[in-house]
Amino acid sequence: MNMDQLKRQAAARALEEVRDGMQLGLGTGSTAKHFVELLGERVAAGLKVIGVPTSEATRADAERCGVPLTTLDEIEHLDITVDGADEIDPELNLIKGGGGALLREKIVAAASDRMIVIADDTKWVPTLGGFPLPIEVIPFGLGATRRAIEKAFAECGVSGQMAVRKAKGGDKDGHVFVTDGGHWIVDAQLGRIVDPPSLARALSAIPGVVEHGLFIGLASSAVLAGGEGIRVIERRKPKGD
């Protein structure tokens, strides 16, 4: 079974949690795209749901698949958000943002009663940090923001190279990647993050940081697809604890 089939298996298992009348957060990325496509099939068969997309790409996918959409200005909460992740640790802390949608993804996840993370089992890691940590920043004053990020890293016992993300297909002199919100992303190669909650708090306190890819205490469960089948891991403490 190839990686794409594993992702679709995880998406199908998460879809089993969806009930008629639910308000859903729709994640971004290759695994979340499978969920949107499968959800569209269920909607065509009569399932009544409404979704909030976490990116313009997901909005386009949902419209193509016939999934009705709304915004968080029009509804007060979401029942479930289903989204992928770049890394998942045993506490169900996540690194997200490889696709550049971390800000909207975090807003939607935080507005949800439950967040189900779907992934192939290569995303399950003992410690976060192997995947570069995305940090969404304001372009203005970037030098000062980078120095503040380096200081936060040092205080939290991590270090690594930082690079401003380039647009897909661009070379090192190519265009900077711009998020749906008009911001830039700095990717930090940290290797190992010993205390993700502390680093998350330190980064959030920096004025030039809009958001970061550490999702702490947001995921309720993870659905992991691998060669031996599906594993569902529940977070040890309820969301909000």
C-alpha positions as CSV (number, residue, x, y, z in Angstrom):
1,M,0.0,0.0,0.0
2,N,1.5,3.4,-1.0
3,M,1.5,6.6,1.0
4,D,-1.5,8.1,-0.7
5,Q,-3.6,5.0,0.1
6,L,-2.5,5.2,3.7
7,K,-3.6,8.8,3.9
8,R,-6.9,8.0,2.4
9,Q,-7.4,5.2,4.9
10,A,-6.8,7.6,7.8
11,A,-9.2,10.1,6.2
12,A,-11.9,7.4,5.8
13,R,-11.6,6.4,9.5
14,A,-12.0,10.1,10.6
15,L,-15.1,10.4,8.4
16,E,-16.8,7.7,10.6
17,E,-16.9,10.4,13.4
18,V,-19.0,12.8,11.3
19,R,-22.7,12.9,11.9
20,D,-25.6,14.7,10.2
21,G,-25.9,18.3,11.1
22,M,-22.3,18.8,12.2
23,Q,-20.2,21.9,11.6
24,L,-16.7,20.9,10.5
25,G,-13.3,22.5,10.3
26,L,-11.6,21.4,7.0
27,G,-7.8,21.1,7.2
28,T,-5.2,21.8,4.6
29,G,-2.7,19.4,3.0
30,S,-2.5,16.2,1.1
31,T,-4.2,14.0,3.8
32,A,-6.9,16.6,4.6
33,K,-7.6,16.8,0.9
34,H,-8.6,13.1,0.9
35,F,-11.0,13.8,3.8
36,V,-12.6,16.6,1.8
37,E,-13.0,14.4,-1.2
38,L,-14.6,11.6,0.8
39,L,-16.8,14.0,2.7
40,G,-18.0,15.3,-0.7
41,E,-19.1,11.8,-1.6
42,R,-21.1,11.5,1.6
43,V,-22.7,15.0,1.0
44,A,-23.7,13.9,-2.5
45,A,-25.4,10.8,-0.9
46,G,-27.4,13.0,1.5
47,L,-25.2,13.9,4.5
48,K,-26.0,17.4,5.8
49,V,-22.9,19.2,7.1
50,I,-21.3,22.6,6.7
51,G,-17.5,23.3,6.7
52,V,-15.0,26.0,7.4
53,P,-11.9,25.7,5.2
54,T,-8.5,26.5,6.6
55,S,-7.0,27.8,3.3
56,E,-8.0,29.0,-0.1
57,A,-6.7,25.7,-1.5
58,T,-9.1,23.8,0.8
59,R,-11.9,26.2,-0.1
60,A,-11.4,25.4,-3.8
61,D,-11.3,21.6,-3.1
62,A,-14.5,21.8,-1.0
63,E,-16.4,23.7,-3.6
64,R,-15.2,21.3,-6.3
65,C,-16.5,18.4,-4.1
66,G,-19.8,20.0,-3.3
67,V,-19.2,20.5,0.4
68,P,-21.3,23.5,1.7
69,L,-19.1,26.2,3.3
70,T,-19.4,28.9,5.9
71,T,-17.1,31.1,8.1
72,L,-16.4,31.5,11.8
73,D,-18.1,34.9,11.5
74,E,-21.4,33.2,10.7
75,I,-21.3,30.3,13.2
76,E,-20.1,30.2,16.8
77,H,-18.3,26.9,17.0
78,L,-17.3,23.8,15.2
79,D,-18.0,20.2,16.3
80,I,-14.9,18.6,14.7
81,T,-11.9,19.8,12.8
82,V,-10.1,17.1,10.7
83,D,-6.6,18.1,9.7
84,G,-3.2,16.5,8.9
85,A,0.1,17.1,10.7
86,D,3.8,17.2,9.8
87,E,4.8,15.6,13.1
88,I,2.8,14.1,16.1
89,D,4.3,13.2,19.4
90,P,3.0,10.8,22.1
91,E,1.3,13.8,24.0
92,L,-0.5,14.6,20.7
93,N,1.4,17.8,20.4
94,L,2.0,18.7,16.7
95,I,4.1,20.4,14.2
96,K,2.0,21.8,11.4
97,G,2.4,24.4,8.7
98,G,4.4,22.6,6.1
99,G,1.7,23.7,3.6
100,G,1.8,27.3,4.9
101,A,-1.8,27.4,6.4
102,L,-0.8,27.2,10.1
103,L,-2.5,30.4,11.2
104,R,-6.0,29.6,9.8
105,E,-5.5,26.0,10.8
106,K,-4.9,27.0,14.5
107,I,-7.8,29.5,14.5
108,V,-10.2,26.8,13.2
109,A,-8.8,24.0,15.5
110,A,-9.2,26.3,18.6
111,A,-12.8,27.0,17.7
112,S,-13.6,23.3,17.6
113,D,-14.9,20.9,20.2
114,R,-12.6,18.2,18.9
115,M,-9.6,18.1,16.6
116,I,-8.9,14.8,14.8
117,V,-5.5,14.6,13.3
118,I,-5.1,12.2,10.3
119,A,-1.8,11.0,9.0
120,D,0.3,8.1,7.8
121,D,2.3,6.6,10.6
122,T,5.6,8.1,9.5
123,K,4.4,11.3,11.1
124,W,4.4,9.7,14.6
125,V,7.7,10.7,16.3
126,P,9.0,10.3,19.9
127,T,10.1,14.0,20.0
128,L,9.1,16.9,17.8
129,G,11.6,18.8,15.8
130,G,12.8,16.6,13.0
131,F,10.5,18.5,10.7
132,P,11.4,22.2,10.3
133,L,9.2,24.3,12.6
134,P,7.3,26.9,10.6
135,I,7.0,30.4,12.2
136,E,4.7,32.8,10.5
137,V,6.0,36.4,10.7
138,I,5.3,40.0,9.7
139,P,7.8,41.0,7.0
140,F,8.3,44.4,8.6
141,G,11.3,44.4,11.1
142,L,12.2,40.8,10.2
143,G,15.7,41.2,11.4
144,A,14.6,42.1,14.9
145,T,12.0,39.3,14.9
146,R,14.6,36.8,13.9
147,R,16.9,37.9,16.7
148,A,14.0,37.6,19.2
149,I,13.3,34.1,17.9
150,E,17.0,33.1,18.3
151,K,16.8,34.4,21.9
152,A,13.7,32.4,22.6
153,F,15.4,29.3,21.1
154,A,18.4,29.7,23.4
155,E,16.1,30.2,26.5
156,C,14.3,27.0,25.6
157,G,17.4,24.9,25.0
158,V,17.1,24.6,21.2
159,S,19.1,25.9,18.3
160,G,19.2,25.6,14.5
161,Q,19.3,27.3,11.2
162,M,16.4,29.5,10.1
163,A,15.4,30.3,6.5
164,V,12.7,32.4,5.0
165,R,10.5,30.0,3.0
166,K,10.6,30.4,-0.8
167,A,7.6,29.9,-3.1
168,K,7.3,26.4,-4.5
169,G,9.5,25.8,-7.4
170,G,11.6,28.9,-6.7
171,D,15.4,28.8,-6.2
172,K,17.3,30.5,-3.4
173,D,16.9,33.8,-5.2
174,G,13.3,33.2,-6.0
175,H,10.1,34.8,-4.6
176,V,9.3,34.5,-0.9
177,F,6.3,32.3,-0.1
178,V,3.4,34.4,1.1
179,T,0.6,33.0,3.3
180,D,-3.1,33.4,2.7
181,G,-2.9,36.2,5.3
182,G,-0.1,38.0,3.5
183,H,2.7,37.0,5.9
184,W,6.0,35.2,5.5
185,I,7.2,32.0,7.0
186,V,10.6,31.3,8.7
187,D,11.4,27.6,8.9
188,A,13.6,26.6,11.8
189,Q,15.7,23.3,11.6
190,L,15.8,22.5,15.3
191,G,16.3,18.8,15.3
192,R,14.8,18.1,18.7
193,I,12.4,20.3,20.8
194,V,12.8,19.2,24.4
195,D,9.9,21.2,25.8
196,P,7.3,22.1,23.1
197,P,4.9,24.0,25.4
198,S,7.6,26.3,26.7
199,L,8.9,27.1,23.2
200,A,5.3,27.7,22.0
201,R,4.8,30.2,24.8
202,A,8.1,32.0,24.1
203,L,7.4,32.3,20.4
204,S,3.9,33.6,21.0
205,A,5.3,36.4,23.1
206,I,7.4,37.9,20.2
207,P,5.6,40.9,18.6
208,G,6.7,40.1,15.0
209,V,5.5,36.4,15.3
210,V,2.0,36.1,14.0
211,E,1.7,32.4,14.8
212,H,3.9,29.2,14.9
213,G,3.5,25.6,13.9
214,L,3.5,24.1,17.4
215,F,-0.1,22.9,18.2
216,I,-0.1,22.2,21.9
217,G,-3.1,20.6,23.5
218,L,-5.4,21.1,20.5
219,A,-5.5,17.6,19.1
220,S,-8.1,15.3,20.7
221,S,-7.1,12.2,18.8
222,A,-4.8,11.0,16.0
223,V,-5.7,8.5,13.3
224,L,-2.6,6.9,12.0
225,A,-2.6,4.6,8.9
226,G,0.3,2.1,8.4
227,G,1.2,-1.2,6.9
228,E,-0.5,-3.0,9.8
229,G,-3.7,-1.0,9.7
230,I,-5.3,1.9,11.5
231,R,-4.2,3.1,15.0
232,V,-6.3,5.6,16.9
233,I,-4.6,7.4,19.7
234,E,-6.6,9.5,22.2
235,R,-5.0,12.4,24.1
236,R,-4.5,11.6,27.7
237,K,-6.1,14.7,29.0
238,P,-9.4,16.2,27.7
239,K,-9.0,19.3,25.5
240,G,-9.0,22.4,27.6
241,D,-7.6,20.8,30.7
